Every structure is written in structure tokens, then in C-alpha cells.
Amino acid sequence: MIVAGSLREAAPHVLDLSRAAAWPLLAEPTSGLRLPGALAAPTVLLADERFTSAHTPDVILQLGAAPTSRAGLALVAAAERLMIVDPDDLVADPHRRAESRMVVGADPLAASVAGRLEPRDTTTWHRAWLDADRAARRVVDELLDGWDEPSEGRVARDLSAALPSDATLVVGASMPIRDLDLFMAPREGLRVLGNRGASGIDGFVSTILGVSAAGGPTVGLLGDLTLLHDVGSLLWSARRGFDAVLVVPNNGGGTIFSFLPQRELPELEELFTTPHGIDLGAVCAAAGAGHERVEHSSDLVPAVKRAVGAGGVRLVEVAVDAELNRRRHAELAATVASALRG
Ligand SMILES: Cc1ncc(C[n+]2csc(CCOP(=O)(O)OP(=O)(O)O)c2C)c(N)n1
């Protein structure tokens, strides 16, 4: 199996290698390889422990950074043999399991190996991954299509599908990068950037503005606390000629913690979620930035298109009910599990 984490350089020959070897390609959006030919719902599939434990790969070729998701990390840790191609010298091997770590370009390596392989027929194991992936993608899309109240998963899926081919999607830490990894469908032409590093939420509005300064439609996907942590950049930038759209699912604080063990603590809200109660529309008005609030899933894409077309710095705030969002993650996992058993 090929597992592609964050990569700085495009590596399209990895698709040739995946095809020639009949190894499934699990690609995170920031690898630039969530393209047609890669698995369509890999992280949803990985989260299904019964499936992955019955289909653990013998060998994983990991390209770039270690997986973002816990399930991805667990898969890499469970494979019998792990080889890492780490062109950017990123944090690629947190479990210190790799039998080899090659600091070489992923694309030239993939091109050279794919060119030497006798193309293999698909195997039963490979087909099982492809079939399960197709089933998982279908379930995800059917469920998301039926959810009218905005949920972060649907925001991630719809935004990544709708942006034009010259656009860059800059994705923030916490849930946005995870939701994109779970729900983005393979597509051509969208550049996806993140600045995860040590997963800080700081300075992220500046990152979006920096990317936008390089030209092309630039859309950020970031949490409400991530926005507020760097709100100075919003206040500073809106009257200075930048063109950037910030899509902010506003779930009232740091909701990632309600998916983590902290959710059991009595201090969850005070110390972790830290709801802020700040009116984001009023912040935008103070900054001179555009603002639109989206209350229904189907209104997101038209609102983002209006904002990109209008130019300037604009916020598209998406009203998200955090508790409903958490229940929907659980519903999705249960529905995928039953589809895979069915
Ligand atoms: C600079 C910095 N401070 C604190 C944290 C710890 N932290 C991780 S996620 C998170 C909450 C982020 O909330 P939000 O941006 O609203 O995203 P959500 O969790 O709702 O997706 C915090 C405070 C961090 N990653 N970086």
C-alpha cells in the first residue's frame, strides 16, 4: 500500500506506481495526490477498525509526512514493513518503525520504479480495498447530501469539490484538516496547502494572506478559534488590497476536544472548548471585510463563489451546531460499518 502524507512537490507518477504495482493509494489532501485513481474515501475506511484489521498491508510505502489521522498512524504502525520516502525531511516516522527512510524526491522515485515493474494484475486483497472504498464513498455522499443543517464534513467536501482549478485551498489545523482528509473526494487541479508543523492554530490568517499574495483564488478553511487567534491579521488586511475568502465553520470554540479523551472532564468547556461568544459579523464590519453567514448546507457554495467573485477579504461564516456535528460523525461511522458488513 502507498500512503501519501503532506508533500511539497507534485508527484503525479505515484499514480502510475500504484497502478503498476496494484497497491492502493491512500492520499491525504495535502499530498497533492487526492486525485482520480487514489482511494476516494480512504480515511473513512481507515476509521473502520474491523475492515482495516482484516486488511492490514504487509508493506507500506509512506511518502512525505506521517498520517494526520490516528487511524492512519495506527495502520502505518501495524504494517509488517514500513519504507519511507521523506523528501522534505518532515516528521515522517513518529513510531520509529521504518526499515528504510529515503530522503529523495517522491516523483522521480515513483517514475523510476513504476517504469521497471511488470504491471501486475489486481489481487483479492487489492480488490477488497477498492470495493470497500467505493462503498464508503457512496455512504458518505448519500449521508452528507441529506444533511441540510451545515456540518463540517459537508463543508469540507463541498468546498473542495466546488473551487475552480486554479484555486488554492489553505486548510487550518484542528478539525478542518481532519474533515478535509475524511471527506474530500479525489479531483484534479485544486492545490491544497496547510502549515501544520506542530499543529499550531496561530498565525493562520497570515498564512492565507501570504498564499493569496502569490495570486489565484485563495480560500482558507479554518476554525473560529483559529480565526480569532490571528484576528489582528484580519483587522489589518481587509483594506490593503488582498483577495482572500475565509470559510469558518463557527461551532463556538475548539470542538476537536469533544472527540478526544478530554470530553469526559468537567473542565472541558472552560479549559478546552473555550467558547468565545464573539459576533464574527461585527469583527468583519470593524475590519472592513465582507461577511456572509450560511445557515443551510446548499447555500455554502453559492456564498463562496460570490465572495471569490467580489474580491477583497471576505468571511463566509457557516453556522454549525457542535453537538449535532459530533452525533453526525458517529452516525457516519456506524453507517459505513454496516455498509461494509452488508
Ligand atoms: C498556538 C496554539 N495554541 C493552542 C493550540 C491547542 N489547540 C489545538 S486545536 C485547538 C482548538 C481550535 O479551535 P477551532 O479553530 O475553533 O477549530 P475546531 O476545533 O472547532 O475545529 C486548540 C486551542 C494549538 N494547536 N496552537
The ligand as an ORCA input file, in Angstrom:
! r2SCAN-3c Opt
* xyz 1 1
  C      -0.969     28.200     19.134
  C      -1.829     27.085     19.621
  N      -2.460     27.187     20.806
  C      -3.253     26.180     21.244
  C      -3.406     25.058     20.492
  C      -4.261     23.905     21.015
  N      -5.418     23.726     20.158
  C      -5.473     22.712     19.259
  S      -6.888     22.673     18.436
  C      -7.488     23.983     19.283
  C      -8.891     24.468     19.048
  C      -9.083     25.066     17.709
  O     -10.403     25.525     17.598
  P     -11.015     25.950     16.227
  O     -10.040     26.741     15.451
  O     -12.324     26.638     16.500
  O     -11.229     24.593     15.443
  P     -12.187     23.343     15.784
  O     -11.545     22.576     16.895
  O     -13.532     23.840     16.157
  O     -12.165     22.607     14.506
  C      -6.563     24.468     20.202
  C      -6.770     25.625     21.103
  C      -2.735     24.978     19.276
  N      -2.840     23.927     18.473
  N      -1.950     26.008     18.844
*
